C-alpha cells in the first residue's frame, strides 16, 4: 500500500501514524490556570529536542467531540486545558511515567471539565516545584520544570494541534534512582505509548556500540 495523507480519512492516517511511530515517551504535564486551578494530563507526542539550551517539546491536539462528563457545550477543536494554561502562565512541569504509575496516568487522560483536579482524581500526591508554580507529581522519579520557550500553532481545526517548546529550568530526580551521584537509567521502569490502547514497558533493553569512523 502506498498512500498520501490527503487520500485517507484523518482517523485512518492517524492510526497508521501512532501505530508505526513508537514507542513514544509520555509527557505527564502538570500546569496551572491563571486563576490557580491545577491540571494534569498525559501527551505521547513528546520528546527531548535540544541539550543546549535544554528544551523539551510536546504536541497537544485539540479536544475531541464532547462526550458525557466533559465540559458542557464545548465544541470539538477547543484547545485542551494544558495548552490554555501554558498560554496563560508560561510554566509547566513534565513528569515521566513509570509502569507503577500507568493506571494513574491513564485516569488523568480523560477530557474532564477544567474545574477537575486530576491529582485528586487519580489519588496522586503533588510536591512543590523549585522554580515554577505548577506542582510536580511526587511519585514520578524525574520531573522537569519548564518555562515556555515557544508555541507553534498548526491547523486550527478540530483535528489540528500545537507544538509546545519548553526550556528546562530545574530537574527533580528521586534519590532512590541515583547511583554514585548519577541517574541510574536501569532503575527507571518507564513506559511508552504504542497505537490504540497499547503501551510498552521499557525493561527489555540491549546495548549497541557506535562504529568508530576515521
N, C-alpha and C positions, 0 to 999 in steps of 0.2 A: 504494500500500500504506500502510495506517495500522494500526499495532500498538502495544500497550503492552509494556514489557519482560517483564512476567509471562506474556504469551501466547507467548513464544518460549523455546526451549531456551537455556541460558546461552551456548553456543558460537555460536548464530545471532545473538543480540543483541550479543555481544562482537565478532563480525566486522563488524556494522554500525557499532558504536561506533568501532573503531580504523580503519576504512576512511574514515569520514566526518569524524572529528576528526583533522585532520592538515594539514601536517606537524607532528609533535610533537618538541620538542627532547629530547635524550638526556642523562640524568644518569648519568655513569660514576662510580659511587660506590665509593670505597676506604674500607675500615673495618678495625678490628682487633677480635678477640675479647678477652675478659677475660684470656685466657692469652697474648695477643700474636700470634695467628695472623692473617696478612694475608688480606684478601678484596677482590676487585674484581669488580663486576657492573654491567651497564647497566640503566636503567629509563627507559621512554619516557612514563610518566605523570608528567610533571615540568614545573615552571615556576618563574619568579620570582613572588613573591606580594606583596612589600612592599619599599619602599626605606628606610623609617624606621619601625621597625627593619628592617635589611636581612635579609629572610627568603627562603629557597628551600624548596620543598616537592616531594617525590616520593612516589609511592604504590606500594610493593611489594605484589604479590599473594602468595598462598600458593604453596608448592611444588606442582607438578602431580603426577599419579600417577608413582611412581618408575619409572625405566627403567634399563637396564643402565648401569653406570658411575657411578650416583649412590649416595647414602648407603643402605646396605642396611637394609631393614625400616622405612624412614621413610615414614609414610603421607602421602597427599595431604592438604593442609590444614595441613602443618607450616610454621611461619614460615621464610622464607628466611634464609640466614646473615647477610646485610646487616642485616636488621631485628633479629635476635637480637643481633648485635654492637653495634648502636647502643643497644639497651636496656641492654646490659651496661656500655658505656663512655661513652655520651652524646656521642660525637665521630664525625665522618666528613668526607670530602673529596668534593666534586662536581667532576669533571673534565669539560671539554667535549670533544666528539668531532668531529674533522675527517675529511674524506674519506680522507686518508692513513692514518688510524687505524681505518678502518671494519672491516677484516678482523680486526685485533687485538681490537677491541671485541666483534665477533661471537663470537670464540673464548671470551671471558670470560662469555658469556651462558648457557653450559651449567649444568645443575643438578648441579654437582660435589659431591663429599664435602667436608665442612668442613675437612679436612686439606689440601686442594689450594690452593696459592698461585697465583692466576690471573696475577699479574705474571710468574712464571716460565713458566707455561703458554703465555702469549701472547708471551713473549720481550720484555717491556716493562721499561724502566728505571724504577725508583722514585726519588723525591727526597724529602728530609726536608721536612716542613711546618714552619711558623714557630711556630704556637700549639698545634695539636692533635697527637696521637700518630700517627694513621694517615698513611702517606706518600702523596704525590700521584703521578700519572702524569707522569713527566718530559717525555714527548713531547707532552703536552697543552698548548696555548697559554695556556689560562686554567684555573686551579684555585681553587675556593672552599673554604676551610677553615671548617667549621661546628661549632657546639656545638648539641646538641639543645635545641630550644625546647618541642616538644610532639609527642606521638604520639596520633593519633585512630584508634581501632580500630573497624572496621566489622564486617560479618558474619564470625564466627569460623570458618565452614565452609570447605571446600576451594576454594570459588570467591570467597571474600571477600578482604579486604585491609586495609591501614592507610595512613594519611597521616602521613608524617614531615616535620615542620617544623623546619628548622634555621636558626639565626642565624649569618650570616657574620661571622667574627672576623678573617679575613685573606684576602687575594686575591693569588695569584701570576699575573703576566702576563709571558709571554715577551717580552723586549726586542725581539725581531725583529718583533713585531706592534705596536710603538709608533710613532707618527708625531707629531712635535712634542710628545712627552710624553703623548700620549693614545692609548688603544686604537684602532687602525685597524680598524674593523669590516669594511672591504672586503678585508682581508687574511685574514680568518678563513673558511676553506673548510669551514664547518660542514655536517653532515648532519642530516637529520630522519627520523623513523620514519613510515611510512605503514602500510597494512594488510598482513597476511600477512607475506611475506618482503621487502616493498618498502621501500626507503629513498629519500630525495630529497637532492639536492645543492643548497646554497643559493647558487649562484654566479650565477643569473639573478635580477636584482633591479631594482626600479623605485622611484621616489620619488613621493610624493603630499604636497602642501602642505595642511595643515589649513585649513578655512574660517575666516575671521575673522568673528566674530559680535558685533554691537553696535558 
